[in-house]
Amino acid sequence: MKRREFITLAGGMAVWPLTARAQQNKRTRRVAILTPAAEDPEHGRWFAAFVQELHDLGWIDGETIQIDTHWATADVGRINRAAMEVIDRKPDVIVASGPLSVAALRPMTSTIPIVFTNVADPVGTGLVASLARPGGNITGFTLVRDERQAAERT
């Protein structure tokens, strides 16, 4: 065996345990969804589209991610209980639909990322500092691009 072949073989054998260990450490990520709405066909379609998009991006429910969905109503007490359940499960990220969900989660965690949907005015409601720099662990999307546009629409 030539010296170069030996070094290549030895280097490969030295790296192989690290590669195998790195693959074994791959863990399932947890995504929690909190929505203040009953399970209905409209929300079911939204959820199915969300799961499909994650799948298209390589995140497969039950394999690479675990999706926990928490349905509540507009009742603040029920949303708070559901938010506590979400936090107790220690997800990697929380998708919160609507300002009531975000408001319930906000005081419960400052470390778990919260991504909001269906919040018309996150700045005006005090959920984020600004759209450009939301600050903290809360971010998301809205139809209004900035505060100036929001003022122009009213």
Phi, psi and omega per residue, in radians:
M1 nan 2.358 -3.137
K2 -1.352 2.741 -3.084
R3 -1.012 -0.778 -3.112
R4 -1.097 -0.741 3.118
E5 -1.124 -0.702 3.127
F6 -1.105 -0.778 -3.138
I7 -1.112 -0.730 3.112
T8 -1.086 -0.808 3.122
L9 -1.098 -0.805 -3.140
A10 -1.119 -0.726 3.108
G11 -1.108 -0.741 3.103
G12 -1.104 -0.698 3.118
M13 -1.189 -0.576 3.137
A14 -1.234 -0.622 -3.104
V15 -1.447 -0.468 -3.054
W16 -0.946 -0.802 3.124
P17 -1.092 -0.599 3.110
L18 -1.171 -0.715 3.120
T19 -1.127 -0.802 3.135
A20 -1.092 -0.726 3.141
R21 -1.154 -0.699 -3.142
A22 -1.091 -0.683 3.135
Q23 -1.226 -0.568 3.134
Q24 -1.254 -0.483 -3.126
N25 -1.359 -0.081 3.140
K26 -1.121 2.059 -3.081
R27 -1.985 2.764 3.098
T28 -1.322 2.250 3.102
R29 -1.479 2.584 -3.131
R30 -1.889 2.234 3.058
V31 -2.071 2.175 3.092
A32 -1.880 2.441 3.081
I33 -2.092 2.220 3.088
L34 -2.114 2.136 3.131
T35 -2.365 2.361 -3.140
P36 -1.518 0.871 -3.115
A37 -2.452 2.658 3.087
A38 -1.282 2.732 3.039
E39 -1.160 2.028 3.118
D40 -2.484 2.976 -3.082
P41 -1.011 -0.660 -3.116
E42 -1.131 -0.846 3.120
H43 -1.194 -0.542 3.071
G44 -1.098 -0.696 3.103
R45 -1.172 -0.709 3.108
W46 -1.072 -0.811 -3.121
F47 -1.093 -0.764 3.130
A48 -1.081 -0.712 3.110
A49 -1.148 -0.691 3.111
F50 -1.085 -0.849 -3.138
V51 -1.110 -0.698 3.127
Q52 -1.115 -0.741 3.121
E53 -1.124 -0.733 3.067
L54 -1.036 -0.763 3.122
H55 -1.045 -0.771 3.133
D56 -1.084 -0.472 3.114
L57 -1.542 0.024 3.095
G58 1.708 0.067 3.119
W59 -1.743 1.876 -3.016
I60 -1.884 2.126 -3.115
D61 -1.050 2.220 -3.131
G62 1.615 -0.229 3.119
E63 -2.011 -1.190 -3.116
T64 -1.677 -0.355 3.069
I65 -2.424 2.744 3.019
Q66 -2.089 2.106 -3.129
I67 -1.790 2.115 3.079
D68 -1.898 2.091 -3.132
T69 -1.870 2.281 3.140
H70 -2.101 1.957 3.132
W71 -1.682 2.349 3.082
A72 -2.333 -2.994 3.028
T73 -2.062 -3.052 3.123
A74 -1.311 0.026 3.093
D75 -1.241 2.106 -3.057
V76 -1.041 -0.720 3.130
G77 -1.072 -0.729 -3.136
R78 -1.202 -0.688 3.104
I79 -1.119 -0.738 3.130
N80 -1.082 -0.708 3.097
R81 -1.133 -0.747 3.119
A82 -1.133 -0.677 3.112
A83 -1.101 -0.706 3.113
M84 -1.109 -0.697 3.086
E85 -1.080 -0.732 3.130
V86 -1.053 -0.862 -3.104
I87 -1.112 -0.703 -3.131
D88 -1.066 -0.489 -3.131
R89 -1.427 -0.103 3.082
K90 0.897 1.070 3.111
P91 -1.281 2.854 3.079
D92 -1.365 -0.506 3.101
V93 -2.685 2.619 3.116
I94 -2.104 2.287 2.997
V95 -1.787 2.048 -3.076
A96 -1.992 2.176 -3.139
S97 -1.706 2.102 3.064
G98 1.538 2.721 -3.086
P99 -1.155 -0.525 3.120
L100 -1.127 -0.694 3.119
S101 -1.144 -0.795 -3.124
V102 -1.138 -0.746 3.139
A103 -1.082 -0.614 3.111
A104 -1.236 -0.673 -3.094
L105 -1.358 -0.575 -3.001
R106 -0.908 -0.874 -3.120
P107 -1.308 -0.177 -3.067
M108 -1.542 -0.342 -3.135
T109 -2.679 2.487 3.013
S110 -2.118 0.104 -3.091
T111 -2.017 -0.577 -3.136
I112 -1.396 2.191 3.124
P113 -1.100 2.348 3.099
I114 -2.050 2.151 3.097
V115 -1.941 2.068 -3.090
F116 -1.698 2.689 2.991
T117 -2.327 2.815 3.055
N118 1.007 0.686 3.046
V119 -2.025 1.947 -3.044
A120 -1.200 -0.722 -3.069
D121 -2.403 1.338 -3.088
P122 -1.128 -0.502 3.112
V123 -1.309 -0.833 -3.129
G124 -1.097 -0.560 3.122
T125 -1.491 -0.066 3.089
G126 1.405 0.246 3.141
L127 -1.322 -0.566 3.091
V128 -2.359 2.758 -3.137
A129 -1.233 -0.763 3.088
S130 -2.789 2.881 3.118
L131 -1.261 -0.601 -3.138
A132 -1.264 -0.653 -3.126
R133 -2.381 1.461 -3.061
P134 -1.126 -0.517 -3.139
G135 1.274 2.820 3.095
G136 1.083 -2.604 -3.054
N137 -1.870 0.200 -3.082
I138 -1.970 2.283 3.061
T139 -2.610 3.069 3.121
G140 2.935 -2.736 3.139
F141 -2.464 2.669 -3.122
T142 -2.519 2.873 3.121
L143 -1.341 -0.385 -3.137
V144 -1.525 2.204 -3.063
R145 -1.360 -0.678 3.110
D146 -2.710 3.029 -3.074
E147 -1.074 -0.622 -3.137
R148 -1.088 -0.782 3.114
Q149 -1.126 -0.652 3.113
A150 -1.082 -0.729 3.133
A151 -1.176 -0.636 3.134
E152 -1.166 -0.499 -3.111
R153 -1.373 -0.334 -3.108
T154 -1.601 nan nan
